[in-house]
Amino acid sequence: MSYVQLLYHAVVRTYKSEHTLPTDDRRKFLYQEIWGIINNKGGHLYRINSVSDHAHLLFTMPPTVALSDFMKAIKASSSKIIKTKEGFEKFKAWGEGYAALTCNLRDKDKIIKYIINQQEHHKKVTFKDEYLSFIEEMGLRFDERDGNR
C-alpha cells in the first residue's frame, strides 16, 4: 500500500485581478461550492478565504490526480456556478493560471492562520506584492504577461 500526504496552498485570482468577489457573507456560497468540488474529487479542503480579487485554498488531493487537472476543475466548476448566483454579478471568471506550492504538514496551522487573516493582511500588502512573494517563495520568476490576464 502507498501512503501519500500532499498539502497544497493555492492562490487563484479573478480575471485581470479585478475586484469582483463579494467581501461579505455572500462569499460563503463560493466557499461551499469549492469545498464540494474538492470533496467530490477525493480531496480535503482545510481552509479557504478570499478578498475581492483572489482566494487562498489549503487542501489535499488524491496523488493519482494531476494538480493542473484538479485546479482546472475547481476554477471551471466554481466559475460556472457562481456567475449565476445573486451577489456575484460582477464576477467574470478566474484569471489564467494559479500559484500553488506544497507545504509541510507541520506548517498546516500556521498556513491556516495566514489564510484566515487575509482581510487584515491586505490592509497592508497589495495582492500583487503578496503574489510576487508567493512566486518567489517557490523559487520562480513572475512573468509580467500574467498581470494582464
C-alpha positions as CSV (number, residue, x, y, z in Angstrom):
1,M,0.0,0.0,0.0
2,S,1.2,3.5,-0.7
3,Y,0.9,6.4,1.8
4,V,0.9,9.9,0.4
5,Q,0.0,13.2,2.1
6,L,0.5,16.3,-0.1
7,L,-0.7,19.6,1.3
8,Y,-1.2,22.4,-1.2
9,H,-1.5,26.1,-0.6
10,A,-3.0,27.6,-3.8
11,V,-3.9,31.1,-4.8
12,V,-6.4,31.9,-7.6
13,R,-7.1,35.4,-8.8
14,T,-10.1,36.9,-10.6
15,Y,-9.9,37.8,-14.2
16,K,-7.3,40.6,-14.6
17,S,-7.3,40.7,-10.8
18,E,-10.5,42.8,-10.9
19,H,-12.3,43.3,-7.6
20,T,-15.3,41.2,-8.4
21,L,-15.7,38.8,-5.5
22,P,-18.1,39.8,-2.7
23,T,-16.4,40.6,0.6
24,D,-19.5,40.0,2.8
25,D,-21.3,36.8,3.8
26,R,-22.2,36.0,0.2
27,R,-18.7,34.7,-0.3
28,K,-19.6,31.7,1.9
29,F,-21.5,30.4,-1.1
30,L,-18.3,30.3,-3.1
31,Y,-16.5,28.5,-0.3
32,Q,-19.2,25.9,-0.1
33,E,-19.0,25.3,-3.9
34,I,-15.3,25.0,-3.8
35,W,-15.4,22.7,-0.8
36,G,-17.9,20.5,-2.7
37,I,-15.8,20.3,-5.8
38,I,-12.7,19.4,-3.8
39,N,-14.6,16.8,-1.7
40,N,-16.2,15.2,-4.9
41,K,-12.7,14.9,-6.4
42,G,-11.5,13.0,-3.3
43,G,-9.6,15.9,-1.7
44,H,-9.9,17.7,1.6
45,L,-10.3,21.4,2.0
46,Y,-8.6,22.6,5.2
47,R,-9.2,26.3,4.7
48,I,-10.4,28.8,2.2
49,N,-10.7,32.6,2.4
50,S,-10.9,35.4,-0.2
51,V,-10.8,39.1,-0.7
52,S,-12.3,40.9,-3.7
53,D,-9.6,39.9,-6.2
54,H,-8.3,36.5,-5.1
55,A,-8.8,33.4,-3.0
56,H,-6.4,31.2,-0.9
57,L,-7.0,27.5,-0.5
58,L,-5.3,24.9,1.6
59,F,-6.1,21.4,0.6
60,T,-5.1,17.8,-0.1
61,M,-5.9,15.9,-3.2
62,P,-5.5,12.3,-4.4
63,P,-2.0,11.6,-5.6
64,T,-3.4,10.0,-8.7
65,V,-4.7,13.3,-10.0
66,A,-2.6,16.0,-11.7
67,L,-2.6,19.3,-9.8
68,S,-3.3,21.1,-13.1
69,D,-6.4,19.0,-13.7
70,F,-7.6,19.5,-10.1
71,M,-7.2,23.3,-10.3
72,K,-8.9,23.4,-13.7
73,A,-11.9,21.6,-12.2
74,I,-12.1,23.9,-9.2
75,K,-11.9,27.0,-11.3
76,A,-14.1,25.9,-14.2
77,S,-16.9,24.4,-12.0
78,S,-16.9,27.2,-9.4
79,S,-16.9,29.9,-12.1
80,K,-19.8,28.3,-13.9
81,I,-21.9,28.1,-10.7
82,I,-21.1,31.4,-9.1
83,K,-21.6,33.5,-12.3
84,T,-25.3,32.6,-12.0
85,K,-25.6,33.4,-8.3
86,E,-27.1,36.6,-6.9
87,G,-24.3,38.7,-5.4
88,F,-21.7,37.6,-7.9
89,E,-22.9,39.7,-10.9
90,K,-19.5,41.4,-11.2
91,F,-17.6,38.2,-11.4
92,K,-16.5,37.4,-15.0
93,A,-14.1,34.5,-14.5
94,W,-11.0,33.3,-12.7
95,G,-7.7,34.6,-14.1
96,E,-5.5,32.4,-16.2
97,G,-3.3,30.0,-14.2
98,Y,-2.8,29.8,-10.5
99,A,0.0,29.7,-8.0
100,A,0.4,26.6,-5.8
101,L,3.0,25.1,-3.6
102,T,3.3,22.0,-1.4
103,C,3.6,22.6,2.3
104,N,4.9,20.7,5.2
105,L,2.1,19.2,7.2
106,R,3.8,20.6,10.4
107,D,3.1,24.1,9.0
108,K,-0.7,23.5,8.4
109,D,-1.9,25.5,11.4
110,K,0.4,28.5,10.5
111,I,-0.9,28.5,7.0
112,I,-4.5,28.2,8.1
113,K,-3.9,31.3,10.4
114,Y,-2.4,33.2,7.4
115,I,-5.4,32.3,5.2
116,I,-7.9,33.3,8.0
117,N,-6.2,36.7,8.3
118,Q,-6.4,37.7,4.6
119,Q,-8.6,40.7,5.2
120,E,-6.2,42.2,7.8
121,H,-3.2,41.2,5.7
122,H,-4.4,43.0,2.6
123,K,-4.9,46.3,4.5
124,K,-1.1,46.4,4.5
125,V,0.0,44.3,1.5
126,T,-1.3,44.5,-2.1
127,F,-2.3,41.4,-3.9
128,K,0.4,41.8,-6.5
129,D,3.1,42.1,-3.8
130,E,1.7,39.1,-2.0
131,Y,1.5,37.1,-5.2
132,L,5.1,38.1,-6.2
133,S,6.4,36.9,-2.8
134,F,4.4,33.7,-3.1
135,I,6.0,33.0,-6.5
136,E,9.5,33.9,-5.2
137,E,9.0,31.6,-2.3
138,M,8.5,28.8,-4.9
139,G,11.9,29.8,-6.4
140,L,10.2,31.0,-9.6
141,R,10.2,34.3,-11.5
142,F,7.0,36.2,-12.3
143,D,6.1,36.6,-15.9
144,E,4.8,40.2,-16.4
145,R,2.4,39.0,-19.1
146,D,0.4,37.4,-16.3
147,G,-0.6,40.8,-15.0
148,N,-2.9,41.3,-18.0
149,R,-4.9,38.0,-17.8
